[in-house]
Amino acid sequence: MTAPDLIVAEPAHDPAPAASRTLRRPPKPELSAGQKKALRLARTLVWPAIVVAILVTQIPFLVTIYYSFQNWNLMRPGSRGFAGFDNYVTVFTGGAFMQSLSATVVITGSSIVLSVLIGLGIALLLNRKFFGQGLARTLVITPFLMMPAAAALIFKWSMLDANVGMVNWGLSVLGVDPVQWNTDFPALTVIMVLTWQYTPFMMLILLAGLQSQSKETLEAASVDGAGPIRSFLHMTLPHLRQYIELAVLLGGIMLLQVFDPIAIMTRGTGGTKTLSYLLYERAFVGLEIGEAAAYGVITVLLTIVVASVALRLLFKIFSSEGAKS
């Protein structure tokens, strides 16, 4: 008996080209007439808000840019004319801008650092269960909800006044002579007010970061023999890095615009003349509208740079959190 002939079947070739077998993104579904109508309605409802935003923000900024190229002093209204870049040259060569910029950096930077450190300490205390936790959190947030002018007045008269201030009363109990805080330490007084007012803001962001940390990870580290300090330095602090960066950048944007404490407590003396107060001084004291507008344009550009960095970091945080989830 002969063995049957072995028939070897050759693999069938796909007549379709290889390119057609690659995965393709499915086409977008066609919208129905009702969906298109709803989409047009949604866009129409958004337009009033966009128009109002443009009218409120962009048009005043364009007018400010126009004024920055004008030679306009309110004491000489008849001599108004086109000045070119003279106002910007005056800003960068007059010396006041660099002093004001340095004062802004010192006051803003010191206030941010102190607010973050104190806010981190308060956040660690509030990140645990205890009786009256809700009330404690509400009381801690209160300074941030207070108007800046009211906070400045409280510190100027109730806290730091040489005669009736509570701080000097406490120093007198210890045998220390009264201190003229607003005149002897003007920058320190402004930093104290801003730190007191913005610490709750930093605390809220850092407390959110602490509550997002995995409890199981901390418990595992504790079982492995890591103490509280070691767990905080090697686990909690790295976890809070992005939250600290976000708090610093958002706080910096708000602190760049601070005006009330300086105007009420120091009037720009003793190295407290920030960019916002310098702008006010040029416009309403020196009556140099063109030069004040130039200061305003530069201040807005600096704020935009800081805001762009803050928003970029904010989107990065949200993207990383979304990828983890």
C-alpha positions in Angstrom: 0.0 0.0 0.0 1.5 3.2 -1.0 1.4 6.2 1.2 -1.0 8.8 0.1 0.5 11.8 -1.6 1.0 14.6 0.9 -0.7 17.8 -0.3 0.8 20.9 1.2 -1.5 23.8 1.1 0.2 27.1 0.5 -0.9 30.0 2.7 -3.5 32.1 1.1 -2.4 35.6 0.3 -4.5 38.5 1.4 -5.3 40.4 -1.7 -5.7 43.6 0.3 -2.5 45.6 0.6 -0.6 45.9 3.9 -1.5 49.5 4.3 -5.2 48.7 4.4 -4.6 46.3 7.3 -3.2 49.0 9.5 -5.4 50.4 12.2 -7.2 53.6 11.2 -8.9 56.1 13.4 -12.6 55.7 12.9 -14.3 58.7 11.1 -16.1 61.2 13.3 -19.8 60.5 13.4 -22.0 62.9 11.5 -24.0 65.2 13.7 -27.7 65.3 13.3 -29.6 68.4 12.6 -30.6 68.7 16.3 -27.1 68.2 17.5 -25.8 70.9 15.1 -28.5 73.3 16.3 -27.6 72.6 20.0 -23.9 73.2 19.2 -24.7 76.5 17.5 -26.8 77.5 20.5 -24.1 76.7 22.9 -21.5 78.8 21.0 -24.0 81.6 20.7 -24.5 81.6 24.5 -20.7 81.8 25.1 -20.2 84.9 22.8 -21.7 87.4 25.3 -19.2 86.3 28.0 -16.3 86.5 25.5 -17.4 90.0 24.4 -17.7 91.2 28.0 -14.3 89.7 28.8 -12.7 91.5 25.9 -14.4 94.8 26.8 -13.4 94.6 30.4 -9.8 93.4 30.0 -8.3 93.8 26.5 -9.7 97.2 25.6 -8.4 99.0 28.8 -5.0 97.3 28.2 -4.9 98.6 24.7 -5.8 102.1 25.9 -3.0 101.8 28.5 -0.5 100.9 25.8 -1.7 103.9 23.8 -1.3 106.2 26.8 2.2 104.8 27.4 3.3 106.4 24.1 1.9 109.8 25.1 3.6 112.7 26.8 0.8 113.6 29.2 1.0 115.4 32.5 -2.2 116.5 34.2 -0.5 119.6 35.4 0.1 120.6 31.7 -2.9 119.4 29.9 -2.2 121.5 26.8 1.2 120.0 26.2 0.0 116.5 25.5 1.6 114.8 22.5 3.2 111.7 21.1 6.3 110.7 23.0 7.4 107.5 21.2 9.4 105.2 23.5 10.5 108.1 25.8 8.3 106.9 28.7 9.8 103.4 28.5 13.3 104.8 28.3 12.5 106.9 31.4 11.2 103.8 33.2 14.4 101.7 32.5 16.9 104.5 33.0 15.4 106.4 35.9 16.5 104.1 38.7 13.1 103.9 40.3 12.1 100.8 38.3 15.0 98.6 39.5 14.5 99.7 43.1 10.8 99.0 42.9 11.4 95.6 41.1 13.9 94.6 43.8 11.4 95.6 46.6 8.7 93.6 44.8 10.9 90.5 44.6 12.0 90.8 48.3 8.5 91.4 49.7 6.8 88.9 47.4 9.5 86.2 47.9 9.7 86.6 51.6 6.0 86.5 52.0 5.7 83.4 49.8 8.4 81.5 51.7 7.0 82.2 55.1 3.4 81.5 54.0 4.4 78.2 52.6 6.4 77.1 55.6 3.7 78.2 58.1 1.0 76.8 55.9 2.7 73.5 55.7 2.9 73.3 59.5 -0.7 74.1 59.9 -1.7 71.7 57.1 0.2 68.9 58.9 -1.7 69.7 62.2 -5.1 69.8 60.4 -4.5 66.6 58.5 -5.7 64.4 61.3 -9.0 63.7 63.2 -9.7 65.7 66.3 -12.6 67.3 68.0 -13.5 70.6 66.4 -11.6 70.0 63.2 -14.2 71.8 61.0 -14.2 74.8 63.3 -10.4 75.0 63.3 -10.2 74.9 59.6 -12.8 77.6 59.3 -10.9 79.9 61.7 -7.6 79.3 59.9 -9.1 80.3 56.6 -10.6 83.5 57.9 -7.5 85.8 57.3 -7.6 85.0 53.6 -11.2 86.1 53.4 -10.5 89.4 54.9 -10.2 92.5 52.8 -6.5 93.6 52.4 -7.3 97.2 53.5 -9.0 95.9 56.7 -6.1 93.6 57.4 -3.6 96.4 57.0 -5.6 98.7 59.3 -5.8 96.0 62.0 -2.0 95.4 61.9 -1.2 99.1 61.8 -3.3 100.2 64.8 -4.4 97.1 66.8 -1.2 95.0 66.4 1.8 97.2 65.7 1.0 100.6 67.0 3.7 101.9 69.4 1.2 103.1 72.0 -1.8 100.7 71.9 -0.5 97.8 69.7 -0.8 94.3 71.2 2.7 93.4 70.0 4.3 96.2 71.8 2.2 95.4 74.9 3.6 91.9 74.8 7.1 93.2 74.5 6.6 95.6 77.4 5.6 92.6 79.6 9.0 91.2 78.7 10.8 94.5 79.5 11.4 95.5 75.9 10.9 99.1 74.8 8.2 99.9 72.3 9.1 99.5 68.7 8.0 101.8 65.9 7.3 99.0 63.5 5.9 101.1 60.6 8.8 103.5 60.6 11.7 101.4 61.8 10.9 98.1 60.1 8.5 99.0 57.2 9.4 96.1 54.9 9.0 93.6 57.8 5.6 95.0 58.7 4.3 94.5 55.2 5.8 91.0 55.0 4.0 90.2 58.3 0.7 91.3 57.0 1.0 89.4 53.7 2.2 86.3 55.5 -0.7 86.4 57.9 -3.2 86.9 55.1 -1.8 84.4 52.5 -0.8 81.5 54.8 -4.4 80.1 54.7 -4.2 80.0 50.9 -1.0 78.0 51.0 -2.4 75.8 53.7 -5.5 74.9 51.6 -3.4 73.7 48.7 -0.9 71.8 50.8 -3.7 70.2 52.9 -5.3 69.0 49.6 -1.9 67.4 48.7 -1.6 65.7 52.1 -5.1 64.3 51.8 -4.3 62.9 48.4 -1.4 60.9 49.7 -1.9 57.2 50.0 -2.4 56.1 53.7 -1.4 52.5 52.9 2.0 53.7 51.7 2.6 55.6 55.0 1.5 52.6 57.0 3.8 50.3 55.0 6.7 52.7 55.7 5.8 52.7 59.4 5.8 48.9 59.5 9.2 48.8 57.8 10.6 51.0 60.6 10.5 54.5 59.2 9.8 57.1 61.8 7.6 60.2 61.3 10.4 62.5 60.4 11.9 60.1 57.9 8.5 59.4 56.3 7.9 63.1 56.0 11.3 63.9 54.4 11.4 60.9 52.0 7.8 60.3 51.2 5.4 63.2 52.1 7.7 66.0 51.0 8.4 64.6 47.5 4.7 64.0 47.2 4.0 67.6 48.0 6.5 69.0 45.6 4.0 69.8 42.8 1.6 71.2 45.3 4.2 73.5 46.8 5.2 74.7 43.3 1.6 75.4 42.5 1.1 77.3 45.7 4.2 79.4 45.2 3.3 80.3 41.6 -0.3 81.1 42.3 0.6 83.0 45.4 3.2 85.0 43.5 0.6 86.1 40.9 -1.6 87.4 43.7 1.2 89.0 45.7 2.5 90.9 42.7 -0.7 93.0 42.7 -0.5 93.9 46.4 -1.2 97.5 47.0 -3.3 98.1 50.1 -0.9 97.3 52.9 1.8 99.4 51.4 -0.4 102.4 50.8 -1.9 102.2 54.3 1.1 101.2 56.4 4.3 102.5 54.8 3.4 104.7 51.8 6.3 103.2 49.9 9.0 104.2 52.4 11.8 102.0 53.6 12.2 99.8 50.6 8.5 98.9 50.3 7.7 100.8 47.0 6.6 97.9 44.9 5.7 98.1 41.2 2.0 98.5 41.9 2.6 101.3 44.4 5.1 103.0 42.0 2.5 103.0 39.3 0.0 104.6 41.7 2.6 107.2 42.7 3.4 108.2 39.2 -0.2 108.5 38.2 -1.9 110.1 41.2 1.0 111.9 42.9 3.3 112.9 40.1 0.4 113.1 37.6 2.6 111.6 34.9 -0.1 109.6 33.0 2.2 108.5 30.2 5.0 107.2 32.4 2.5 105.5 34.8 0.9 103.8 31.8 4.4 102.5 30.8 4.9 101.1 34.3 1.5 99.5 34.0 2.3 97.8 30.7 5.6 96.4 32.1 3.9 95.2 35.2 1.2 93.4 33.2 3.8 91.8 31.0 5.7 90.5 34.1 2.5 89.2 35.5 1.6 87.4 32.3 5.0 85.7 32.3 4.4 84.5 35.9 0.9 83.5 35.1 2.0 81.5 32.0 4.4 79.5 34.1 1.8 78.9 36.7 -0.8 77.7 34.2 1.7 75.5 32.5 2.6 73.9 35.8 -1.1 73.6 36.6 -1.9 71.8 33.4 1.1 69.5 34.1 -0.2 68.6 37.5 -3.7 67.9 36.2 -2.2 65.8 33.4 0.0 63.7 35.7 -2.9 63.2 38.2 -5.1 62.1 35.3 -2.5 59.6 34.1 -2.1 58.2 37.7 -5.9 57.7 38.0 
